[in-house]
Amino acid sequence: MSAIDRETFSNLIREYTPNLYRLAYGILHNREDAQDAVSESVLKAYEKLNTLRKAESFGPWMMQICANEAKRIYARNKKHVSVEGREEHMPQFRDEYHELWDIVMELDMVYREAIILYFYEQLSIKEIAKVLRIPEGTVKSRLSRGKKQLRERLD
């Protein structure tokens, strides 16, 4: 039996969709692919809802599913990715930190996803390790190296 019912699932998905999109876009750099990743993630989560044991784990659990789906799409499209036309695929969300977001998007994917999960999604290092299925020490080093690259690009 799942920790949450179907109605709660629907409400949580509505709440988390912008976060899922931001993560997927951070990995994929493409609006349509990010939307596909989010849609596929929601479908997979719904199908696997009975595996969620604690309601409070929904956020990291959902982010993990989304990260995995985005990486799957990234790997599938890797041969076909073009750097041309990136401007047309800018995210639909923009905030006062859009210049910083643009710089974050230039980071290598391993640093970018750690930075997005930590600073934008406000997950703990432990939660990020679970989402990305890597040791906590690796998360810390990716955050450190990502922040160093950000500082270098901001100077």
Secondary structure as UniProt FT lines:
FT   HELIX           6..28
FT   HELIX           31..47
FT   HELIX           49..51
FT   HELIX           55..57
FT   HELIX           58..77
FT   HELIX           78..80
FT   TURN            84..85
FT   HELIX           86..89
FT   TURN            96..97
FT   HELIX           98..104
FT   TURN            105..106
FT   HELIX           109..115
FT   HELIX           116..120
FT   HELIX           125..132
FT   HELIX           136..154
//
